[in-house]
Amino acid sequence: MAEPRKKRQLRSIDPPFVALGPSGVAIRDRLKDLTEQDGKVLRLMGGHLGVLASRDLKARCADGSEHDCEKWAARKQGLTADSSSRWAGSITKATHDQWALSRRCQLAHIKSLEAGVQTLRHRLSLPIGEPGTKRAPGGYRSGHEWFQKSRRLATLEDRLAQETADRENGIVHVVRGGKKLARNRHNLEAAQLTEAQWRQRWEAERWFLAADGESGKRFGNETIRVTPDGEVSIKLPAPLAHLANAPRGRYVLAAKVAFAHRGAEWRDRIDCNRAVAYRIHLDVARGRWYLTASWQRPVVQTIPLATARAKGMVGVDTNADHFAAYRLDTHGNPIGEPRRFYYALSGTANHRDAQIRHAITQVLHWAKSIGVNAIAIEDLDFTAEKTREKYGRKKRFRQLISGIPTGRLKARIVSMAADTGLSIVAVDPAYTSQWGDEHWRKPLVTPRRKMSRHDAAGIAIGRRALGHPIRRRTAPPHDDRSDRRGHRTVQADRGVRGRDETRRPVTERAHDARDRTGTHQGTRATSASKTVRDARSAGQWVQDSLLLTD
């Protein structure tokens, strides 16, 4: 006798929450009409400060976990003689940020290796051809694949041991200018670059032209100062002081900036002498100089969840090539037609980022036009699901998961929604696609409306954000209101007592309970039946073969 199948245990669903607003702002403008002397000064200053930044990063990596405030002060003091105290402070702070970022990336890499090693050990321990389950993969298909995976296990274990030892010793591997660009030097044909073009990009990426702001100082920054009318002046390092064209060792650029986006907010800050950080960088491919201004601001206070639900919600399902959105009212009922906002994650990083921003802008404008307070999205994180050891030959599925812009989407949509006046409600992504397809896709299909699995997932996401269950609980009853075709899905409310009890038996039928003595209006005086089956009872049981007809 076969064993009964165990009921699948569903994982717990985390409650929805309103995401916090952005804590920083960055705007950019192009430095136009620069003279030849301006370009020369910027290149000399960027190269000089870039060398100092490289030396400081090397010293910081050598200190490792033994770093303390005294070593930090000593490094800053050593840089001050070749630059200035403020330039030295910006360099050492950027060094610490880069070292901390490398440590976080190192920890994420270690976790990824541990997940891969654990999966390989599990699959190698199973017999060849062992089928997998929904929770765990099975054994490998052939002995050859088993052998190749055993070799990969040894490789990953060696990498894991090396990375773990580096982390315990405080060792990080950092490349100023980027590891990708450094590797392009050994394969210029694939990168479609000449050696001169690569050298120009490499030098530009290693320049350092960034200065932190300081509240209380004139216009919020003494190193790179931008006046309200757009004049840019830079404090030159000590070895380049002879190139100054303004008093106190400063160099004034011929170009003027005018921030079109958030220009009023930026002007309010510098008028109050509040801190603003600036960064100057060169786009080598276009041959253009840019100035980026950034500052911190208090985290935007989010509205309560009840306020976000007051006017309904827009549920958005994130996919590899589009957003599937659906509007829901406060009761969780879908309104109108499904909406899709497409984007193409191909080409350069700037092009992909522009596609994401354009799609998010369309979603926000539509949500604002229909009058909702918030947008519901899934709190996605595919860190553990991208490993090749988990999905094996499913390369296309791994590419699909990797193509979903989870990190970029979170950063973009929260900040852009705050500017639009909308809030973001993050929900647990568990079973939204499965349950949405099961309960909402088929009922909403009409001859003129086509519903996809992603559209139904948007409804499920919105209902979860509104606090409603995803399952449709109020399906209409059968035509004859009986249970002979199965139990109806209409259920009592959760607070109704006895809602799980069986239905009470009916003692008499409705047509027998009516008054048939002639006092009831609209009823025949006699109810004699013409057939034996429908004969009425006189209310007296007798063993008589004759029927009572009067």
MARNUSE-491124 format. One record per residue (C-alpha): x negated, y, z; residue in three letters; residue number from 0. Coordinates in nm, 3 decimals, decimal comma. Layout:
X/Y/Z/Ala/NUM;
...
***
This chain:
0,000/0,000/0,000/Met/0;
-0,139/0,335/-0,104/Ala/1;
-0,213/0,586/0,168/Glu/2;
0,014/0,892/0,174/Pro/3;
-0,139/1,198/0,017/Arg/4;
-0,251/1,456/0,271/Lys/5;
-0,093/1,797/0,253/Lys/6;
-0,330/2,063/0,128/Arg/7;
-0,439/2,301/0,400/Gln/8;
-0,425/2,665/0,290/Leu/9;
-0,678/2,905/0,430/Arg/10;
-0,563/3,195/0,642/Ser/11;
-0,476/3,518/0,463/Ile/12;
-0,642/3,835/0,588/Asp/13;
-0,405/4,130/0,640/Pro/14;
-0,416/4,420/0,391/Pro/15;
-0,590/4,743/0,487/Phe/16;
-0,632/5,092/0,347/Val/17;
-0,986/5,139/0,215/Ala/18;
-1,194/5,425/0,350/Leu/19;
-1,258/5,722/0,126/Gly/20;
-1,597/5,824/-0,021/Pro/21;
-1,867/5,968/0,202/Ser/22;
-2,082/6,138/-0,062/Gly/23;
-2,060/6,347/-0,378/Val/24;
-2,295/6,369/-0,678/Ala/25;
-2,264/6,601/-0,978/Ile/26;
-2,493/6,653/-1,274/Arg/27;
-2,567/6,918/-1,535/Asp/28;
-2,813/6,946/-1,820/Arg/29;
-3,112/7,180/-1,806/Leu/30;
-3,081/7,352/-2,141/Lys/31;
-3,315/7,597/-2,317/Asp/32;
-3,627/7,487/-2,129/Leu/33;
-3,948/7,638/-2,259/Thr/34;
-4,258/7,439/-2,347/Glu/35;
-4,423/7,564/-2,029/Gln/36;
-4,125/7,446/-1,823/Asp/37;
-4,156/7,094/-1,964/Gly/38;
-4,530/7,093/-1,900/Lys/39;
-4,489/7,201/-1,536/Val/40;
-4,215/6,943/-1,472/Leu/41;
-4,427/6,664/-1,618/Arg/42;
-4,736/6,760/-1,418/Leu/43;
-4,541/6,794/-1,096/Met/44;
-4,349/6,469/-1,150/Gly/45;
-4,667/6,276/-1,225/Gly/46;
-4,853/6,419/-0,924/His/47;
-4,570/6,350/-0,680/Leu/48;
-4,511/6,008/-0,838/Gly/49;
-4,867/5,905/-0,755/Val/50;
-4,815/6,014/-0,394/Leu/51;
-4,487/5,821/-0,378/Ala/52;
-4,657/5,505/-0,509/Ser/53;
-4,931/5,532/-0,247/Arg/54;
-4,679/5,586/0,030/Asp/55;
-4,470/5,286/-0,080/Leu/56;
-4,780/5,069/-0,082/Lys/57;
-4,867/5,180/0,272/Ala/58;
-4,512/5,118/0,391/Arg/59;
-4,504/4,768/0,244/Cys/60;
-4,839/4,694/0,408/Ala/61;
-4,698/4,788/0,750/Asp/62;
-4,412/4,542/0,709/Gly/63;
-4,209/4,478/1,024/Ser/64;
-4,474/4,644/1,243/Glu/65;
-4,378/4,990/1,123/His/66;
-4,294/5,254/1,385/Asp/67;
-4,245/5,630/1,416/Cys/68;
-4,615/5,698/1,475/Glu/69;
-4,713/5,534/1,146/Lys/70;
-4,437/5,723/0,970/Trp/71;
-4,569/6,056/1,108/Ala/72;
-4,923/5,964/1,008/Ala/73;
-4,816/5,887/0,651/Arg/74;
-4,622/6,211/0,627/Lys/75;
-4,916/6,410/0,760/Gln/76;
-5,145/6,252/0,503/Gly/77;
-4,912/6,349/0,218/Leu/78;
-4,864/6,707/0,335/Thr/79;
-5,218/6,814/0,238/Ala/80;
-5,160/6,715/-0,128/Asp/81;
-4,804/6,852/-0,153/Ser/82;
-4,610/7,027/0,125/Ser/83;
-4,434/6,925/0,443/Ser/84;
-4,093/6,918/0,273/Arg/85;
-4,217/6,724/-0,029/Trp/86;
-4,385/6,479/0,210/Ala/87;
-4,059/6,438/0,403/Gly/88;
-3,864/6,363/0,084/Ser/89;
-4,124/6,111/-0,033/Ile/90;
-4,137/5,919/0,297/Thr/91;
-3,757/5,910/0,325/Lys/92;
-3,724/5,777/-0,032/Ala/93;
-3,988/5,516/0,052/Thr/94;
-3,793/5,394/0,355/His/95;
-3,469/5,377/0,155/Asp/96;
-3,639/5,173/-0,116/Gln/97;
-3,797/4,937/0,134/Trp/98;
-3,465/4,886/0,314/Ala/99;
-3,289/4,818/-0,017/Leu/100;
-3,551/4,557/-0,102/Ser/101;
-3,493/4,389/0,233/Arg/102;
-3,118/4,368/0,170/Arg/103;
-3,174/4,227/-0,177/Cys/104;
-3,419/3,975/-0,031/Gln/105;
-3,160/3,855/0,219/Leu/106;
-2,896/3,821/-0,054/Ala/107;
-3,142/3,618/-0,264/His/108;
-3,213/3,388/0,030/Ile/109;
-2,842/3,326/0,083/Lys/110;
-2,799/3,246/-0,285/Ser/111;
-3,087/2,997/-0,271/Leu/112;
-2,944/2,834/0,040/Glu/113;
-2,607/2,791/-0,130/Ala/114;
-2,773/2,635/-0,435/Gly/115;
-2,984/2,396/-0,228/Val/116;
-2,683/2,288/-0,024/Gln/117;
-2,477/2,216/-0,337/Thr/118;
-2,758/2,023/-0,503/Leu/119;
-2,817/1,810/-0,196/Arg/120;
-2,448/1,727/-0,172/His/121;
-2,413/1,627/-0,537/Arg/122;
-2,736/1,429/-0,538/Leu/123;
-2,617/1,230/-0,235/Ser/124;
-2,305/1,110/-0,422/Leu/125;
-2,303/0,812/-0,660/Pro/126;
-2,337/0,887/-1,030/Ile/127;
-1,997/0,956/-1,184/Gly/128;
-1,825/1,024/-0,853/Glu/129;
-1,526/1,253/-0,926/Pro/130;
-1,507/1,585/-0,747/Gly/131;
-1,224/1,754/-0,564/Thr/132;
-1,092/2,106/-0,549/Lys/133;
-1,303/2,177/-0,245/Arg/134;
-1,630/2,010/-0,340/Ala/135;
-1,796/1,904/-0,667/Pro/136;
-1,859/1,539/-0,741/Gly/137;
-2,166/1,345/-0,846/Gly/138;
-2,358/1,396/-1,168/Tyr/139;
-2,250/1,230/-1,489/Arg/140;
-2,566/1,043/-1,579/Ser/141;
-2,898/0,934/-1,439/Gly/142;
-3,082/1,181/-1,661/His/143;
-2,883/1,472/-1,523/Glu/144;
-2,938/1,344/-1,170/Trp/145;
-3,315/1,339/-1,233/Phe/146;
-3,322/1,691/-1,376/Gln/147;
-3,120/1,825/-1,084/Lys/148;
-3,354/1,658/-0,838/Ser/149;
-3,641/1,850/-0,998/Arg/150;
-3,444/2,173/-0,974/Arg/151;
-3,376/2,101/-0,607/Leu/152;
-3,749/2,081/-0,542/Ala/153;
-3,798/2,413/-0,725/Thr/154;
-3,527/2,590/-0,527/Leu/155;
-3,654/2,451/-0,198/Glu/156;
-4,001/2,586/-0,277/Asp/157;
-3,859/2,928/-0,365/Arg/158;
-3,648/2,929/-0,050/Leu/159;
-3,945/2,845/0,170/Ala/160;
-4,150/3,122/0,010/Gln/161;
-3,876/3,385/0,041/Glu/162;
-3,806/3,286/0,401/Thr/163;
-4,172/3,315/0,491/Ala/164;
-4,193/3,658/0,323/Asp/165;
-3,893/3,781/0,517/Arg/166;
-4,031/3,660/0,849/Glu/167;
-4,360/3,837/0,776/Asn/168;
-4,189/4,157/0,656/Gly/169;
-4,315/4,125/0,298/Ile/170;
-4,108/4,271/0,012/Val/171;
-4,183/4,292/-0,360/His/172;
-4,106/4,633/-0,510/Val/173;
-4,186/4,774/-0,855/Val/174;
-4,166/5,151/-0,893/Arg/175;
-4,010/5,205/-1,231/Gly/176;
-3,807/4,885/-1,227/Gly/177;
-3,890/4,518/-1,277/Lys/178;
-3,696/4,501/-1,603/Lys/179;
-3,896/4,780/-1,764/Leu/180;
-4,219/4,626/-1,637/Ala/181;
-4,132/4,294/-1,803/Arg/182;
-4,045/4,467/-2,130/Asn/183;
-4,414/4,552/-2,165/Arg/184;
-4,485/4,186/-2,239/His/185;
-4,205/4,152/-2,496/Asn/186;
-4,178/4,480/-2,684/Leu/187;
-4,011/4,325/-2,989/Glu/188;
-3,714/4,197/-2,792/Ala/189;
-3,683/4,535/-2,618/Ala/190;
-3,708/4,710/-2,957/Gln/191;
-3,978/4,944/-2,828/Leu/192;
-4,322/5,043/-2,939/Thr/193;
-4,606/5,061/-2,691/Glu/194;
-4,598/5,441/-2,696/Ala/195;
-4,222/5,451/-2,635/Gln/196;
-4,253/5,202/-2,352/Trp/197;
-4,537/5,402/-2,195/Arg/198;
-4,332/5,720/-2,210/Gln/199;
-4,036/5,556/-2,039/Arg/200;
-4,255/5,387/-1,780/Trp/201;
-4,421/5,713/-1,679/Glu/202;
-4,090/5,900/-1,665/Ala/203;
-3,933/5,635/-1,438/Glu/204;
-4,225/5,657/-1,196/Arg/205;
-4,211/6,035/-1,162/Trp/206;
-4,083/6,182/-0,837/Phe/207;
-3,881/6,505/-0,856/Leu/208;
-3,629/6,474/-0,574/Ala/209;
-3,589/6,696/-0,267/Ala/210;
-3,363/6,643/0,034/Asp/211;
-3,145/6,930/0,151/Gly/212;
-3,166/7,105/0,485/Glu/213;
-2,877/7,286/0,650/Ser/214;
-2,951/7,640/0,765/Gly/215;
-3,203/7,706/0,490/Lys/216;
-3,135/7,941/0,204/Arg/217;
-2,883/7,779/-0,036/Phe/218;
-2,925/7,448/0,148/Gly/219;
-3,263/7,350/0,003/Asn/220;
-3,606/7,512/0,025/Glu/221;
-3,790/7,276/-0,209/Thr/222;
-3,560/7,281/-0,514/Ile/223;
-3,339/7,588/-0,482/Arg/224;
-3,038/7,661/-0,700/Val/225;
-2,869/7,998/-0,664/Thr/226;
-2,495/8,055/-0,716/Pro/227;
-2,563/8,202/-1,062/Asp/228;
-2,747/7,880/-1,166/Gly/229;
-3,112/7,984/-1,137/Glu/230;
-3,341/7,688/-1,053/Val/231;
-3,669/7,743/-0,869/Ser/232;
-3,911/7,477/-0,743/Ile/233;
-4,172/7,488/-0,468/Lys/234;
-4,493/7,369/-0,635/Leu/235;
-4,728/7,126/-0,458/Pro/236;
-5,054/7,272/-0,333/Ala/237;
-5,273/7,141/-0,622/Pro/238;
-5,034/7,298/-0,878/Leu/239;
-4,981/7,631/-0,703/Ala/240;
-5,172/7,814/-0,978/His/241;
-4,886/7,743/-1,220/Leu/242;
-4,638/7,951/-1,016/Ala/243;
-4,449/8,231/-1,191/Asn/244;
-4,268/8,358/-0,879/Ala/245;
-4,378/8,466/-0,529/Pro/246;
-4,469/8,215/-0,255/Arg/247;
-4,588/7,945/-0,493/Gly/248;
-4,254/7,890/-0,666/Arg/249;
-4,178/7,821/-1,030/Tyr/250;
-3,852/7,945/-1,184/Val/251;
-3,715/7,752/-1,481/Leu/252;
-3,578/7,933/-1,783/Ala/253;
-3,266/7,712/-1,788/Ala/254;
-2,960/7,780/-1,578/Lys/255;
-2,708/7,525/-1,457/Val/256;
-2,331/7,554/-1,424/Ala/257;
-2,163/7,253/-1,269/Phe/258;
-1,830/7,208/-1,442/Ala/259;
-1,720/6,923/-1,214/His/260;
-1,683/7,020/-0,845/Arg/261;
-1,854/7,348/-0,914/Gly/262;
-1,636/7,535/-0,662/Ala/263;
-1,712/7,281/-0,389/Glu/264;
-2,084/7,301/-0,461/Trp/265;
-2,076/7,682/-0,456/Arg/266;
-1,896/7,684/-0,123/Asp/267;
-2,170/7,470/0,027/Arg/268;
-2,464/7,677/-0,090/Ile/269;
-2,290/8,001/0,011/Asp/270;
-2,275/7,859/0,366/Cys/271;
-2,636/7,734/0,343/Asn/272;
-2,529/7,371/0,389/Arg/273;
-2,761/7,087/0,283/Ala/274;
-2,762/6,989/-0,084/Val/275;
-3,011/6,738/-0,229/Ala/276;
-3,138/6,780/-0,587/Tyr/277;
-3,306/6,548/-0,833/Arg/278;
-3,459/6,635/-1,171/Ile/279;
-3,505/6,355/-1,423/His/280;
-3,579/6,313/-1,791/Leu/281;
-3,371/6,103/-2,031/Asp/282;
-3,650/5,983/-2,257/Val/283;
-3,421/5,838/-2,525/Ala/284;
-3,241/6,172/-2,572/Arg/285;
-3,527/6,400/-2,474/Gly/286;
-3,308/6,589/-2,225/Arg/287;
-3,369/6,709/-1,870/Trp/288;
-3,093/6,681/-1,610/Tyr/289;
-3,037/6,817/-1,260/Leu/290;
-2,830/6,612/-1,014/Thr/291;
-2,689/6,767/-0,697/Ala/292;
-2,559/6,549/-0,415/Ser/293;
-2,438/6,598/-0,061/Trp/294;
-2,266/6,411/0,217/Gln/295;
-1,922/6,485/0,349/Arg/296;
-1,709/6,337/0,629/Pro/297;
-1,535/6,016/0,536/Val/298;
-1,191/6,095/0,400/Val/299;
-0,932/5,998/0,659/Gln/300;
-0,706/5,734/0,514/Thr/301;
-0,330/5,746/0,552/Ile/302;
-0,155/5,481/0,765/Pro/303;
-0,053/5,164/0,591/Leu/304;
0,314/5,240/0,650/Ala/305;
0,276/5,574/0,471/Thr/306;
0,102/5,405/0,181/Ala/307;
0,398/5,167/0,148/Arg/308;
0,666/5,438/0,174/Ala/309;
0,713/5,493/-0,202/Lys/310;
0,632/5,147/-0,328/Gly/311;
0,304/5,024/-0,467/Met/312;
0,117/4,954/-0,789/Val/313;
-0,043/4,609/-0,790/Gly/314;
-0,356/4,585/-1,004/Val/315;
-0,517/4,256/-1,104/Asp/316;
-0,883/4,290/-1,202/Thr/317;
-1,001/4,081/-1,498/Asn/318;
-1,309/4,056/-1,714/Ala/319;
-1,169/4,281/-1,989/Asp/320;
-0,864/4,466/-1,853/His/321;
-0,658/4,577/-1,555/Phe/322;
-0,308/4,426/-1,531/Ala/323;
-0,082/4,660/-1,334/Ala/324;
0,280/4,637/-1,224/Tyr/325;
0,494/4,883/-1,028/Arg/326;
0,691/4,756/-0,726/Leu/327;
0,947/4,927/-0,505/Asp/328;
0,940/4,924/-0,126/Thr/329;
1,124/4,589/-0,119/His/330;
0,865/4,420/-0,343/Gly/331;
1,082/4,412/-0,657/Asn/332;
0,902/4,472/-0,988/Pro/333;
1,014/4,783/-1,175/Ile/334;
0,979/4,846/-1,547/Gly/335;
0,733/4,675/-1,775/Glu/336;
0,383/4,543/-1,711/Pro/337;
0,095/4,774/-1,799/Arg/338;
-0,250/4,676/-1,922/Arg/339;
-0,559/4,897/-1,932/Phe/340;
-0,843/4,752/-2,137/Tyr/341;
-1,218/4,805/-2,121/Tyr/342;
-1,518/4,644/-2,291/Ala/343;
-1,814/4,546/-2,072/Leu/344;
-2,069/4,538/-2,351/Ser/345;
-2,358/4,755/-2,456/Gly/346;
-2,575/4,962/-2,225/Thr/347;
-2,516/5,015/-1,855/Ala/348;
-2,403/5,374/-1,915/Asn/349;
-2,150/5,256/-2,174/His/350;
-2,011/4,989/-1,939/Arg/351;
-1,985/5,242/-1,659/Asp/352;
-1,802/5,484/-1,888/Ala/353;
-1,556/5,210/-1,986/Gln/354;
-1,479/5,135/-1,621/Ile/355;
-1,431/5,504/-1,541/Arg/356;
-1,200/5,551/-1,839/His/357;
-0,982/5,252/-1,745/Ala/358;
-0,962/5,359/-1,379/Ile/359;
-0,864/5,711/-1,488/Thr/360;
-0,575/5,572/-1,692/Gln/361;
-0,454/5,360/-1,399/Val/362;
-0,470/5,655/-1,157/Leu/363;
-0,291/5,894/-1,391/His/364;
-0,012/5,643/-1,451/Trp/365;
0,024/5,570/-1,078/Ala/366;
0,036/5,943/-1,005/Lys/367;
0,304/6,000/-1,269/Ser/368;
0,542/5,739/-1,126/Ile/369;
0,517/5,883/-0,774/Gly/370;
0,355/5,610/-0,562/Val/371;
0,117/5,678/-0,274/Asn/372;
-0,123/5,387/-0,312/Ala/373;
-0,267/5,124/-0,543/Ile/374;
-0,320/4,764/-0,431/Ala/375;
-0,627/4,575/-0,552/Ile/376;
-0,797/4,252/-0,451/Glu/377;
-1,095/4,261/-0,219/Asp/378;
-1,305/4,051/-0,456/Leu/379;
-1,650/3,914/-0,383/Asp/380;
-1,798/3,652/-0,615/Phe/381;
-2,139/3,632/-0,450/Thr/382;
-2,110/3,262/-0,367/Ala/383;
-1,924/3,168/-0,685/Glu/384;
-2,187/3,274/-0,940/Lys/385;
-2,437/2,995/-0,877/Thr/386;
-2,491/2,750/-1,161/Arg/387;
-2,516/2,465/-0,910/Glu/388;
-2,151/2,506/-0,814/Lys/389;
-1,997/2,509/-1,163/Tyr/390;
-2,262/2,318/-1,356/Gly/391;
-2,183/2,321/-1,728/Arg/392;
-1,908/2,581/-1,696/Lys/393;
-2,128/2,855/-1,832/Lys/394;
-1,842/3,048/-1,984/Arg/395;
-1,659/3,049/-1,651/Phe/396;
-1,972/3,174/-1,474/Arg/397;
-2,005/3,449/-1,733/Gln/398;
-1,638/3,536/-1,685/Leu/399;
-1,683/3,573/-1,310/Ile/400;
-2,004/3,770/-1,351/Ser/401;
-1,832/3,998/-1,600/Gly/402;
-1,569/4,117/-1,353/Ile/403;
-1,704/4,452/-1,226/Pro/404;
-1,636/4,401/-0,856/Thr/405;
-1,909/4,618/-0,707/Gly/406;
-1,881/4,899/-0,961/Arg/407;
-1,503/4,889/-0,938/Leu/408;
-1,499/4,927/-0,560/Lys/409;
-1,734/5,225/-0,568/Ala/410;
-1,555/5,398/-0,854/Arg/411;
-1,189/5,346/-0,776/Ile/412;
-1,212/5,455/-0,411/Val/413;
-1,384/5,785/-0,491/Ser/414;
-1,172/5,859/-0,797/Met/415;
-0,848/5,775/-0,616/Ala/416;
-0,939/6,012/-0,331/Ala/417;
-0,976/6,295/-0,582/Asp/418;
-0,637/6,210/-0,734/Thr/419;
-0,463/6,204/-0,396/Gly/420;
-0,399/5,829/-0,394/Leu/421;
-0,504/5,561/-0,146/Ser/422;
-0,642/5,214/-0,213/Ile/423;
-0,498/4,915/-0,027/Val/424;
-0,726/4,611/-0,035/Ala/425;
-0,565/4,268/-0,004/Val/426;
-0,693/3,915/0,033/Asp/427;
-0,731/3,760/-0,316/Pro/428;
-0,637/3,409/-0,203/Ala/429;
-0,383/3,235/-0,430/Tyr/430;
-0,257/3,557/-0,594/Thr/431;
-0,299/3,431/-0,950/Ser/432;
-0,163/3,084/-0,871/Gln/433;
0,141/3,193/-0,674/Trp/434;
0,215/3,487/-0,900/Gly/435;
0,221/3,258/-1,204/Asp/436;
0,438/3,005/-1,018/Glu/437;
0,703/3,239/-0,882/His/438;
0,708/3,550/-1,104/Trp/439;
0,588/3,488/-1,459/Arg/440;
0,873/3,272/-1,590/Lys/441;
1,168/3,462/-1,430/Pro/442;
1,052/3,793/-1,580/Leu/443;
1,004/3,669/-1,935/Val/444;
1,264/3,809/-2,176/Thr/445;
1,291/3,814/-2,555/Pro/446;
1,132/4,159/-2,552/Arg/447;
0,896/4,118/-2,257/Arg/448;
0,598/3,886/-2,250/Lys/449;
0,447/3,811/-1,911/Met/450;
0,094/3,683/-1,869/Ser/451;
-0,058/3,515/-1,567/Arg/452;
-0,244/3,837/-1,491/His/453;
0,075/4,046/-1,494/Asp/454;
0,234/3,807/-1,245/Ala/455;
-0,081/3,829/-1,030/Ala/456;
-0,036/4,206/-1,018/Gly/457;
0,311/4,153/-0,870/Ile/458;
0,171/3,910/-0,613/Ala/459;
-0,101/4,159/-0,514/Ile/460;
0,152/4,439/-0,475/Gly/461;
0,389/4,227/-0,265/Arg/462;
0,107/4,122/-0,035/Arg/463;
0,004/4,486/0,008/Ala/464;
0,365/4,579/0,090/Leu/465;
0,381/4,309/0,358/Gly/466;
0,622/4,081/0,169/His/467;
0,562/3,712/0,097/Pro/468;
0,470/3,637/-0,262/Ile/469;
0,735/3,366/-0,300/Arg/470;
1,075/3,473/-0,433/Arg/471;
1,305/3,394/-0,136/Arg/472;
1,642/3,506/-0,279/Thr/473;
1,704/3,298/-0,591/Ala/474;
2,075/3,283/-0,686/Pro/475;
2,271/2,973/-0,569/Pro/476;
2,411/2,705/-0,798/His/477;
2,733/2,769/-0,982/Asp/478;
2,935/2,535/-0,758/Asp/479;
2,743/2,629/-0,438/Arg/480;
2,672/2,268/-0,352/Ser/481;
2,356/2,083/-0,263/Asp/482;
2,403/1,789/-0,493/Arg/483;
2,129/1,923/-0,724/Arg/484;
1,886/1,993/-0,447/Gly/485;
1,852/2,250/-0,171/His/486;
1,902/2,611/-0,266/Arg/487;
1,605/2,846/-0,229/Thr/488;
1,816/3,115/-0,061/Val/489;
1,698/3,125/0,298/Gln/490;
1,810/3,307/0,608/Ala/491;
1,603/3,584/0,753/Asp/492;
1,319/3,496/0,986/Arg/493;
1,502/3,639/1,287/Gly/494;
1,821/3,436/1,239/Val/495;
1,849/3,162/1,498/Arg/496;
1,910/2,814/1,373/Gly/497;
1,806/2,893/1,018/Arg/498;
1,618/2,563/0,997/Asp/499;
1,913/2,354/1,117/Glu/500;
2,124/2,134/0,895/Thr/501;
2,456/2,265/0,763/Arg/502;
2,751/2,194/0,989/Arg/503;
3,006/1,943/0,850/Pro/504;
3,335/2,071/0,713/Val/505;
3,638/1,910/0,886/Thr/506;
3,898/1,997/0,626/Glu/507;
3,898/2,119/0,271/Arg/508;
4,009/2,467/0,181/Ala/509;
4,308/2,370/-0,033/His/510;
4,439/2,150/0,248/Asp/511;
4,415/2,428/0,503/Ala/512;
4,649/2,661/0,318/Arg/513;
5,004/2,706/0,440/Asp/514;
5,241/2,528/0,203/Arg/515;
5,570/2,582/0,383/Thr/516;
5,675/2,860/0,150/Gly/517;
5,569/3,152/0,369/Thr/518;
5,249/3,211/0,174/His/519;
5,303/3,450/-0,112/Gln/520;
5,220/3,329/-0,460/Gly/521;
5,244/2,956/-0,376/Thr/522;
5,495/2,708/-0,508/Arg/523;
5,746/2,583/-0,257/Ala/524;
5,673/2,220/-0,330/Thr/525;
5,339/2,058/-0,380/Ser/526;
5,439/1,714/-0,491/Ala/527;
5,168/1,541/-0,685/Ser/528;
5,220/1,370/-1,014/Lys/529;
4,937/1,122/-0,958/Thr/530;
4,859/0,877/-0,684/Val/531;
4,505/1,011/-0,639/Arg/532;
4,619/1,367/-0,567/Asp/533;
4,907/1,273/-0,340/Ala/534;
4,935/1,496/-0,035/Arg/535;
4,945/1,360/0,317/Ser/536;
5,243/1,439/0,536/Ala/537;
5,021/1,443/0,839/Gly/538;
5,141/1,098/0,960/Gln/539;
4,955/0,774/0,904/Trp/540;
5,178/0,476/0,828/Val/541;
5,105/0,150/0,664/Gln/542;
5,356/0,185/0,388/Asp/543;
5,300/0,111/0,025/Ser/544;
5,549/0,382/-0,078/Leu/545;
5,434/0,739/-0,116/Leu/546;
5,602/1,023/0,065/Leu/547;
5,708/1,268/-0,200/Thr/548;
5,946/1,495/-0,007/Asp/549;
***
